[in-house]
Structures are given as C-alpha cells and as structure tokens.
C-alpha cells in the first residue's frame, strides 16, 4: 500500500489517500476524512491512475467531510461511516466490529464514541485511522465527563489492547504516532480518573 498525506489548512485537519502499490495490483484507492478536495488530492488519484473505491469518514464534523461536495461531483465513490448520512450524502452504514472489503483494502471498523456519537477508528493492516478520538499524546474533546469516560474506556479496551506494537496511528489532526508510544506516554489515557495539577484528561478541542 502507498499512503499519501494532505494537510487541510481550513480546518487544521488531515486527509489521507491510501492506494495500491505493487505493479501487479489493479490501481485502486480510498480517501479517509476529506476535509477538502483540491488539485493536490485530485492529482494523487489521477496521476497514479487510481480508481477511487471508497471514502471513509471517522466522524461527521465539518473539518473532516467538507471535501465530499467536490469529490462526489467527480467520482462515483461509496461513502462508509457509522452515521447513515454525512455532509448531506447517504452512506453505506457500518458498525462496530464490521470488516469491509473496499476493493483490496480490508477495513475493520472500531466504534469509539465520546468525541462524537459516530466516532470510528478504521484499521487497515497496520494502519489505524483514528479521527479525533486519539492523537499524538492526547484524546479527543468531549462534551461531558460521561462521554470522556466512555471514550477512554473504548480506547483502552479496543485500541490499546490490539495485539502487537507495529501499528501506526494516523489522526485527524496533528502528527502521526505509534500504538506503542500511546500505550507508554499518552497522559490522557494513562492518567484518566486521577487528579493531575492543571490538566484535564479530555481537554483537546478541534
């Protein structure tokens, strides 16, 4: 697989294009969280002769879906999300634990509610597209202590518990990380429920 990263200045968010790599493979790609659609992203698809097979939405917040309007005018791509409609478009509804083959990309759906009710992590091989639920060293903002506890519990039970240390975390904002780094150094996960001076366990806001 070949991964392309695009930074969306309007929302300070990350968009990813994941494409096939081997010459023997049919040239196919998916997009994760299109916060915008511009010539740079279009060139990634067209210059590689990719067929766009799907769009993954980690959650229905504007900075992660605003590019859908342009994409859907160009491509006839299937949108996958926990929410039945995002950005005004109907989706192919997925649920926690689903494994979906989108062309050659076997995608596992992991529901992690808290930042939003429809927040999902998409696991493709050793890649974890975490949206706003998990960033480098932090977890996503929440509207209540209950939502914060739900998010942390889901991250601990479903993400940190994944076997192996080689997973790369690709968040909706900020730099990439690794699962091993988050297990060891993510203070929001490791200190949740404990008093820490001057620090909230769920203070990140996007």
Buried (B, 14 or more C-beta within 10 A) or exposed (E): BEBBEBEBEEBEBBBBBBBBEEEEEEBBBBBBBBBBBEEEBBEBBEEBEBBBBBBBBBBBBEBBBBBBBBBBEEBEBBBBBBBEEBBEBEBEEBEBEBEBEBBBBEBBBBBBBBBBEBBBBBBBBBBBBBBBBBBBBBBBBBEEEEBBBBBBBBBBEBBBEBEEEEBBBBBBBBEBBBBBBBBEEBBBBBEBEEEEEEEEBBEBEB
